[in-house]
Amino acid sequence: MFPFFDKSDFAGVPSQRSKRPIKEFEAAIDRAIGELVRADGACGVDLWSALANVRWHASNGAVVSYSFREAATLVAWVREEGDYILWYCSGPPGVVAPWIGEAMAVKGWSWTASD
């Protein structure tokens, strides 16, 4: 039993859905380029570069960005193998390959470089 919480503490409390844009972005990544990333490790490097030090903007105004480690974790998730350490700093950060930018634009996402 948790010493600090009881089920009643959470009863009737809806989610604020603060992670929703991240879930939507990651689903779009998987649908748009997942097969390519799973088929070729070099595409995984491109994906890491397109996530680290980049802000992705949804057509609804949501913004998603990733730390170096979070970017590497997402690449491992898309590839369905390993973990972040395989992809951490695997390419130049902040470089969005045209094929990724174009595929994500079709899904309603654009990008800008992080400050």
C-alpha positions as protocol buffer text, in pm:
chain_id: "A"
residue {
  index: 1
  type: MET
  ca { x: 0 y: 0 z: 0 }
}
residue {
  index: 2
  type: PHE
  ca { x: 124 y: 346 z: -84 }
}
residue {
  index: 3
  type: PRO
  ca { x: 191 y: 540 z: 232 }
}
residue {
  index: 4
  type: PHE
  ca { x: 110 y: 877 z: 73 }
}
residue {
  index: 5
  type: PHE
  ca { x: -187 y: 817 z: -155 }
}
residue {
  index: 6
  type: ASP
  ca { x: -516 y: 643 z: -153 }
}
residue {
  index: 7
  type: LYS
  ca { x: -728 y: 554 z: -452 }
}
residue {
  index: 8
  type: SER
  ca { x: -984 y: 811 z: -338 }
}
residue {
  index: 9
  type: ASP
  ca { x: -720 y: 1085 z: -381 }
}
residue {
  index: 10
  type: PHE
  ca { x: -739 y: 1027 z: -757 }
}
residue {
  index: 11
  type: ALA
  ca { x: -1110 y: 956 z: -791 }
}
residue {
  index: 12
  type: GLY
  ca { x: -1275 y: 1193 z: -1037 }
}
residue {
  index: 13
  type: VAL
  ca { x: -947 y: 1365 z: -1131 }
}
residue {
  index: 14
  type: PRO
  ca { x: -917 y: 1378 z: -1512 }
}
residue {
  index: 15
  type: SER
  ca { x: -586 y: 1380 z: -1694 }
}
residue {
  index: 16
  type: GLN
  ca { x: -457 y: 1719 z: -1801 }
}
residue {
  index: 17
  type: ARG
  ca { x: -327 y: 1542 z: -2114 }
}
residue {
  index: 18
  type: SER
  ca { x: -3 y: 1740 z: -2099 }
}
residue {
  index: 19
  type: LYS
  ca { x: 180 y: 1458 z: -2279 }
}
residue {
  index: 20
  type: ARG
  ca { x: -72 y: 1441 z: -2565 }
}
residue {
  index: 21
  type: PRO
  ca { x: 138 y: 1637 z: -2820 }
}
residue {
  index: 22
  type: ILE
  ca { x: 434 y: 1405 z: -2758 }
}
residue {
  index: 23
  type: LYS
  ca { x: 218 y: 1097 z: -2812 }
}
residue {
  index: 24
  type: GLU
  ca { x: 75 y: 1245 z: -3132 }
}
residue {
  index: 25
  type: PHE
  ca { x: 421 y: 1337 z: -3262 }
}
residue {
  index: 26
  type: GLU
  ca { x: 569 y: 997 z: -3186 }
}
residue {
  index: 27
  type: ALA
  ca { x: 277 y: 822 z: -3355 }
}
residue {
  index: 28
  type: ALA
  ca { x: 324 y: 1046 z: -3660 }
}
residue {
  index: 29
  type: ILE
  ca { x: 698 y: 967 z: -3668 }
}
residue {
  index: 30
  type: ASP
  ca { x: 627 y: 595 z: -3657 }
}
residue {
  index: 31
  type: ARG
  ca { x: 362 y: 614 z: -3930 }
}
residue {
  index: 32
  type: ALA
  ca { x: 557 y: 849 z: -4156 }
}
residue {
  index: 33
  type: ILE
  ca { x: 910 y: 707 z: -4140 }
}
residue {
  index: 34
  type: GLY
  ca { x: 908 y: 410 z: -3905 }
}
residue {
  index: 35
  type: GLU
  ca { x: 952 y: 145 z: -4174 }
}
residue {
  index: 36
  type: LEU
  ca { x: 1251 y: 328 z: -4321 }
}
residue {
  index: 37
  type: VAL
  ca { x: 1412 y: 372 z: -3980 }
}
residue {
  index: 38
  type: ARG
  ca { x: 1360 y: 4 z: -3898 }
}
residue {
  index: 39
  type: ALA
  ca { x: 1503 y: -101 z: -4235 }
}
residue {
  index: 40
  type: ASP
  ca { x: 1822 y: 108 z: -4225 }
}
residue {
  index: 41
  type: GLY
  ca { x: 2026 y: 215 z: -3924 }
}
residue {
  index: 42
  type: ALA
  ca { x: 2153 y: 521 z: -4112 }
}
residue {
  index: 43
  type: CYS
  ca { x: 1793 y: 644 z: -4114 }
}
residue {
  index: 44
  type: GLY
  ca { x: 1797 y: 605 z: -3735 }
}
residue {
  index: 45
  type: VAL
  ca { x: 2097 y: 838 z: -3723 }
}
residue {
  index: 46
  type: ASP
  ca { x: 1907 y: 1087 z: -3941 }
}
residue {
  index: 47
  type: LEU
  ca { x: 1611 y: 1062 z: -3705 }
}
residue {
  index: 48
  type: TRP
  ca { x: 1827 y: 1131 z: -3398 }
}
residue {
  index: 49
  type: SER
  ca { x: 1971 y: 1438 z: -3572 }
}
residue {
  index: 50
  type: ALA
  ca { x: 1620 y: 1557 z: -3658 }
}
residue {
  index: 51
  type: LEU
  ca { x: 1505 y: 1529 z: -3297 }
}
residue {
  index: 52
  type: ALA
  ca { x: 1797 y: 1666 z: -3096 }
}
residue {
  index: 53
  type: ASN
  ca { x: 1802 y: 2049 z: -3076 }
}
residue {
  index: 54
  type: VAL
  ca { x: 1493 y: 2078 z: -3296 }
}
residue {
  index: 55
  type: ARG
  ca { x: 1143 y: 2205 z: -3217 }
}
residue {
  index: 56
  type: TRP
  ca { x: 862 y: 2032 z: -3401 }
}
residue {
  index: 57
  type: HIS
  ca { x: 540 y: 2231 z: -3446 }
}
residue {
  index: 58
  type: ALA
  ca { x: 199 y: 2074 z: -3500 }
}
residue {
  index: 59
  type: SER
  ca { x: -60 y: 2240 z: -3719 }
}
residue {
  index: 60
  type: ASN
  ca { x: -271 y: 2290 z: -3403 }
}
residue {
  index: 61
  type: GLY
  ca { x: 6 y: 2496 z: -3237 }
}
residue {
  index: 62
  type: ALA
  ca { x: 154 y: 2227 z: -3012 }
}
residue {
  index: 63
  type: VAL
  ca { x: 534 y: 2218 z: -2987 }
}
residue {
  index: 64
  type: VAL
  ca { x: 746 y: 1911 z: -2915 }
}
residue {
  index: 65
  type: SER
  ca { x: 1120 y: 1897 z: -2849 }
}
residue {
  index: 66
  type: TYR
  ca { x: 1363 y: 1633 z: -2726 }
}
residue {
  index: 67
  type: SER
  ca { x: 1684 y: 1626 z: -2524 }
}
residue {
  index: 68
  type: PHE
  ca { x: 1972 y: 1424 z: -2667 }
}
residue {
  index: 69
  type: ARG
  ca { x: 1877 y: 1127 z: -2450 }
}
residue {
  index: 70
  type: GLU
  ca { x: 1505 y: 1154 z: -2522 }
}
residue {
  index: 71
  type: ALA
  ca { x: 1584 y: 1166 z: -2894 }
}
residue {
  index: 72
  type: ALA
  ca { x: 1794 y: 852 z: -2864 }
}
residue {
  index: 73
  type: THR
  ca { x: 1520 y: 677 z: -2667 }
}
residue {
  index: 74
  type: LEU
  ca { x: 1268 y: 759 z: -2940 }
}
residue {
  index: 75
  type: VAL
  ca { x: 1497 y: 619 z: -3211 }
}
residue {
  index: 76
  type: ALA
  ca { x: 1532 y: 293 z: -3014 }
}
residue {
  index: 77
  type: TRP
  ca { x: 1153 y: 280 z: -2974 }
}
residue {
  index: 78
  type: VAL
  ca { x: 1091 y: 332 z: -3346 }
}
residue {
  index: 79
  type: ARG
  ca { x: 1356 y: 70 z: -3432 }
}
residue {
  index: 80
  type: GLU
  ca { x: 1201 y: -166 z: -3177 }
}
residue {
  index: 81
  type: GLU
  ca { x: 1539 y: -270 z: -3039 }
}
residue {
  index: 82
  type: GLY
  ca { x: 1810 y: -164 z: -2797 }
}
residue {
  index: 83
  type: ASP
  ca { x: 1796 y: 146 z: -2585 }
}
residue {
  index: 84
  type: TYR
  ca { x: 1906 y: 508 z: -2593 }
}
residue {
  index: 85
  type: ILE
  ca { x: 2278 y: 444 z: -2557 }
}
residue {
  index: 86
  type: LEU
  ca { x: 2297 y: 297 z: -2909 }
}
residue {
  index: 87
  type: TRP
  ca { x: 2172 y: 622 z: -3065 }
}
residue {
  index: 88
  type: TYR
  ca { x: 2291 y: 890 z: -2822 }
}
residue {
  index: 89
  type: CYS
  ca { x: 2488 y: 1153 z: -3020 }
}
residue {
  index: 90
  type: SER
  ca { x: 2488 y: 925 z: -3325 }
}
residue {
  index: 91
  type: GLY
  ca { x: 2476 y: 1218 z: -3566 }
}
residue {
  index: 92
  type: PRO
  ca { x: 2495 y: 1596 z: -3578 }
}
residue {
  index: 93
  type: PRO
  ca { x: 2223 y: 1751 z: -3360 }
}
residue {
  index: 94
  type: GLY
  ca { x: 1974 y: 1991 z: -3515 }
}
residue {
  index: 95
  type: VAL
  ca { x: 2002 y: 1863 z: -3872 }
}
residue {
  index: 96
  type: VAL
  ca { x: 1671 y: 1762 z: -4030 }
}
residue {
  index: 97
  type: ALA
  ca { x: 1722 y: 1549 z: -4339 }
}
residue {
  index: 98
  type: PRO
  ca { x: 1491 y: 1661 z: -4621 }
}
residue {
  index: 99
  type: TRP
  ca { x: 1322 y: 1320 z: -4638 }
}
residue {
  index: 100
  type: ILE
  ca { x: 1221 y: 1349 z: -4271 }
}
residue {
  index: 101
  type: GLY
  ca { x: 1105 y: 1710 z: -4297 }
}
residue {
  index: 102
  type: GLU
  ca { x: 895 y: 1628 z: -4603 }
}
residue {
  index: 103
  type: ALA
  ca { x: 742 y: 1314 z: -4451 }
}
residue {
  index: 104
  type: MET
  ca { x: 649 y: 1497 z: -4132 }
}
residue {
  index: 105
  type: ALA
  ca { x: 506 y: 1794 z: -4325 }
}
residue {
  index: 106
  type: VAL
  ca { x: 258 y: 1552 z: -4481 }
}
residue {
  index: 107
  type: LYS
  ca { x: 154 y: 1458 z: -4126 }
}
residue {
  index: 108
  type: GLY
  ca { x: 108 y: 1825 z: -4029 }
}
residue {
  index: 109
  type: TRP
  ca { x: 440 y: 1889 z: -3853 }
}
residue {
  index: 110
  type: SER
  ca { x: 702 y: 2155 z: -3932 }
}
residue {
  index: 111
  type: TRP
  ca { x: 1030 y: 2225 z: -3758 }
}
residue {
  index: 112
  type: THR
  ca { x: 1258 y: 2503 z: -3639 }
}
residue {
  index: 113
  type: ALA
  ca { x: 1604 y: 2486 z: -3487 }
}
residue {
  index: 114
  type: SER
  ca { x: 1620 y: 2521 z: -3109 }
}
residue {
  index: 115
  type: ASP
  ca { x: 1791 y: 2824 z: -2961 }
}
